[in-house]
Amino acid sequence: EKGAYPFYMIKEIDEQPAVLRRLVQEYQNDQHEFEIDSDLTDDLLNSERVYVIAAGTSYNAGWASKAIMEKVAKIPTEVHLASEFAYDIPLLSEKPFFIFLTQSGETADSRQALVKVNELGHPSLTITNVKGSTLSREASHTLLLHAGPEIAVASTKAYTAQITVMAILADALRALKSEEAGFDMAKEIGLAASAMESILSERDDIKTWVDSNLMETRNAFYIGRTADYYVAMEAALKLKEISYIQTEAFASGELKHGTIALIEEGTPVIALISGELTSAHTRGNIEEVKARGANTMVISTHALSREDDQFIVSNLNELLAPLAMVVVTQMIAYYTALGRGLDVDKPRNLAKSVTVE
Ligand code: F6R
């Protein structure tokens, strides 16, 4: 089923542009507007605050979606770890709405949180890749990721599909609230798909960088600010889970508050820079770690030059930039595990779906 591909992971990475385009089709009506079941949008429009609950990569997708929900649908949005939420429910708003992001729909921690939410009688939505899964059956509403089966243990296309479905949902809510978009969400998702394709075509260059920088190292760092920090969290999870390199994500500005002490001669530090607002400061942080011997790589949408920034991602609407930025980091993880001769699709100690709390 993986055809000519050596591993499912790279096949699933490659499928992402098609998944984004499929989602636009699935959720558009005949007038080419995003249309979501009104029972669901009524519940959301009646609520004051969204609580996204998830684990692992889906949790990271929650963070990447928070700004979309807040800036497009204008609904305050919090993101919580499922494994923490069930034991420490935060002070909730009067009218909360819960969104469970879960590729499998079977994650025990997420389900436990949903059980609590149902006991409290609050409305909920499961966004999942698996129709009829446990969390889908037990939540008030379901939206599907339409990503096709995800076989590799390391999640890739589910992450970008989750962000895309959140963007579609946010845009549908915006339209119902008669808020001005300022941009065409369907078109922007299409541009994100094209940006993914162009970065996918640079895989050989990514592999070359990986082969000379990540084969021997025992640790690595991703840095970024705002949305780039959230992508850094996912990038670090992906690299650590399949390459076994201890990888951490830092908000760039926090480096000097302690973690810069970890930088040594040769430590790989990968910076994510989408958007002009944070560019100057994150570039400053890169200089700081370089001065301490770090091997740096910059992935950006606003490159100064090809020399400074090794990988350039098309300049997208800032809210959707994570969709393309993350693909570079997925390939970094893939080529690192491949180069180290590891079983990319079945990393040690991990299961595709974690059905114990
Ligand atoms: C990481 C990964 C896991 C899952 C997590 C949640 O690549 O696959 O972190 O994202 O176990 O799984 P779902 O989304 O099925 O609830």
Residues whose N, C-alpha, C, O or C-beta is under 5 A from the ligand:
A	BS01	F6R	A55 G56 T57 S58 L101 T102 Q103 S104 G105 T107 V153 A154 S155 K352 V354
